[in-house]
Amino acid sequence: MAARQSCQRGVAQDNAHEDINMMPRRSVGAGKWAFLALWGTFAAAGLFAPGICGEPQSVEPIARDDYHGSVVEDPYRWLEDLDSPRTRAWVAEENQRTAAFLEAIPRRGEIRERLTALWNHEKFGVPASEGGRYVLTRNDGLQNQAVLYTLDSLSAEPRALIDPNGLSSDGTVALSGFELSHDGRLLAYGTSASGSDWQEWRVRDVASASDLPDLVRWVKFSDVSWTKDARGFFYCRYDEPKQAEQFQGVNYFQKLWYHRLGTLQAQDVLVHEEPGHKDWSFEHVVSEDGKYLVILVRQGTDPRRQVYYKELDAPEGMTRPAVRLIDEFDAAYAFIGNEKSVFWLFTDRGAPKGRVVTLDTAKPRSSGGQLELKEVLPEAPDTLIQASVVGHRLIASYLRDARSIVKLFGLDGKAAGEVPLPGIGTVAGLHGKWDGAETFCSFTGFTTPPVIYRLDPRTGVTTEFRRPRTAFDPSRYKTEQVFATSRDGTRVPLFVCRKEGVEADGTGAALLYGYGGFNISITPTFNSTALLGLEWMDLGGVFAVAILRGGGEFGEDWHRAGMKAHKQNVFDDFIACAEWLVAKRYAGPRRVAIHGRSNGGLLVGACMTQRPELFGATLPAVGVMDMLRFHKFTIGWAWVPEYGSSEDAADFRVLSSYSPLHNLKKGVAYPATLVTTADHDDRVVPAHSYKFTAALQAAQGGPAPILIRIETKAGHGAGKPTGKLLDEIADQLAFLSKVLGLR
C-alpha cells in the first residue's frame, strides 16, 4: 500500500499532531467560537475589572486523597462531572467573563480580519496513489474542512470525491482518515464529529462517488489496512461505551478486526486481542504483496513495539494465532516493506537515532536465540525520522537540529545523493511502491505554506506539483536557529522568527512555543501555531519555537532525557529559552508570553507556576494539568510510560513536584492567563483546564486576568473547522496584545 510502506517517528505536521501521539498517521482537518451559554447582560470588562480573578464557589466536602501517606486536597473535584448543573453553570459564567473581556478589546476584529486574509490560500495534502489513481486533499482557503479529490492522472482535472463540509451544517464533522484499496477502485474513509477521537468508517466507490452500505463504528486511534483483493480491511476498535462514558470513560482492551465488504459489523472477524493486557493496542499494515498482515503491538504511548505477523495467503491465516516475531518491548520498530520472507524494519535498537535493518521471518533468530538483524542503513549523526523504499531506492528523511534533510540510498545502503531542499523547513510524505516510479512530499516552514513536490527516486529530481498563492510575502520574515543553554548545560535549539525591520532592542515582546514530550518532533511547519506566530510578528512581536528534551528531534536519548523522573529537564529547557530571549533583548522583562498545547499545555502550566515572574502572559491550551489523576480518564492511562503514575510512590513524588494544579500558591502574582479547552475533548478531558483555572483564580495574588475560553462542539484539535480555528487564534492574539500592551 503506497501510503503505508514506510516508517515514521512522530513529527508535528499540523495542529492536531502537536499532541499526545495516539492519532492515526493520516488525518486531515483545519479548524467559530460558540459559547455554552447566552452572553446575557455581562458588562464589558477592562484589564483589571472586578470578577476577572474572583474565586469561584467551591463545594463541600472537599475531596482528599491519600497518596502513599501524603494527603492531597482536591477542592474542585466537582468540576470533573462535566454534565452536572453546577459544572454547566460554572462554564457558562466563565465563558461570559471571557467574552466580556475579549469583546472590550478594540483591535480584536482587526486581528480576526488579518488572520482571515493570511489563512485564505489553497492548502494541499500529499497525494497518495493506488491502481494508477491519485487522491489528495485541497482546501480552497477558508473552507471549514479540506475536500478529498481524485485524479485519473497527474495532468487530469481533479474531481471532488468526499466533501466533508456537506456532512454537517456547522463544519464540525471532519474527514479523519482515508485509504485507497490496492486496485484504486474503493476508498475507505473515516469521519469524526465535534473533534472527538471516535471515528466511523465507510467505503466509497471511487468511480461513482457513492457509498457502499458498509459501516464500522467505535474506531479510535486506528486507520484501516485493505487486503490485496480489496474484499475487506483491517481496523482497531474498542467495545461500545455506555453513553455517559463516551467522552470521559477509560478506553481499555483495543481489538484488531477484519471487516468483509457487504457484511454487517456484527459479523466482523476478531483477528487479534490481548485479554491479559488491557493497556496494549495495535498498529497494522498489509504488505505490498498482500501476503502478510504485520501487527505492531504498543503499550500506551511508549515508542517501543513488539512485532507480530499473520500469513494471509495461508489456510485460515487470518484467524490463526499471530507469529510473535519480536515479542518484547525492547526498542522501537516500524515496518517498511518486504522482499518475500525478509522484512525491512526501522528500529532504534542499538541506535538511539535510528537505523534500517532486515529480518528474515524464515529464520529470525540464531541458534542462541538472538535476533538476526542485518543492518542496511546504519545510525547517522542526524536523527532518522522516516524511511521508505520507492523505485528500488531507500529514501531516508533525517532531522538535523530539527530541520529536514532527505537522502537517497541503494538497497545495499550505499549513498545515492541528497535531495535539495529550498531552505529551513520540514518534509512530509515520501511514500510509494517498491518498484514505483514516483513519490510525493510537502515542504513547509514557519512562514512558508506547504509546497507539494513530485520526486523521481531513481534520479533524485524533484518537480513542483502544487504551490499555494498567499496574501503575504514569506521573504519579509526571517527565521534563524540559535541555541540556549539549559540549567544543566544542555544546548537547546531555538528557532527565532521576526518580520523585517523588527530589531532586538529590549522593548519588544516575544511569543515562545514549545511541546517537549512523547518522542514528537517539533519542526518548522506552517500550521495554526505558525499562523498565530505570523500575525504576532505583524503586530511587532518576535515568534520563537523551542526544541525541548522529551521530543524526538535528537533520537531516543533526547526523548528519555525529558520523560518520567527527568521531566523537569523539559521545563528547565523552556525557561532557559525564555531567559535567552530577554538576555538577547528580543523581549523586555516580563514581556515573554508562552504557549503550548496538550503536553505543551502542561509545559506552560508547570513553567508559569515555577517562574511566574519571568512571563508576561501564558496561553495553556487543552493541557494536562492534574498530574495525579490524568490516568483515570479516556486514554490518559496510555501516558503512564511517559509521565509515570501517582499510584507509584516514586512517580508520585516527581509528579506532585511539578503538577500545575498542585503547585499553585495563594497570593502569588501570576501572569495574565487565557486557558483554552473544548467541551468534546476526549483526549485531554476539559476537567484538567476547568480545575486549573478555578484554582488559579483562587490563588491569584496580582491584578492580571485569569480567563478560560471553552469551545463547543470541538475537541483536542483535529478536525476543528476553519471558522472556529480563526476565532480562537484571534482571541488569543487580542488577549496578548491587550495584556502586553503591543503597539
Secondary structure, 3 states (H helix, E strand, C coil): CCCCCEEECCECCCCCCCCCCCCCCCCCCCCCCCCCCCCCCCCCCCCCCCCCCCCCCCCCCCEEEEECCEEEEECCHHHHCCCCHHHHHHHHHHHHHHHHHHHCCCCHHHHHHHHHHHHCCCEECCCEEECCEEEEEEECCCCCCCEEEEECCCCCCCEEEECHHHCCCCCCEEEEEEEECCCCCEEEEEEEECCCCCEEEEEEECCCCEEEEEEEEEECCCCCEECCCCCEEEEEECCCCCHHHCCCCCCCCCEEEEEECCCCHHHCEEEECCCCCCCEEEEEEECCCCCEEEEEEEECCCCCEEEEEEECCCCCCCCCCCEEEECCCCCCEEEEEEECCEEEEEECCCCCCCEEEEEECCCCECCCCCECCEEEECCCCCEEEEEEEECCEEEEEEEECCEEEEEEECCCCCEEEEECCCCCCEEEECCCCCCCCCEEEEEEECCEEEEEEEEECCCCEEEEEECCCCCCCHHHEEEEEEEEECCCCCEEEEEEEEECCCCCCCCCCEEEECCCCCCCECCCCCCHHHHHHHHHHHCCCEEEEECCCCCCCCCHHHHHCCCHHHCHHHHHHHHHHHHHHHHCCCCCCCCEEEEEECHHHHHHHHHHHHCHHHCCEEEEECCCCCCCCHHHCCCHHHHHHHHCCCCCHHHHHHHHHHCHHHHCCCCCCCCEEEEEEECCCCCCCCHHHHHHHHHHHHHCCCCCCEEEEEECCCCCCCCCCHHHHHHHHHHHHHHHHHHHCCC
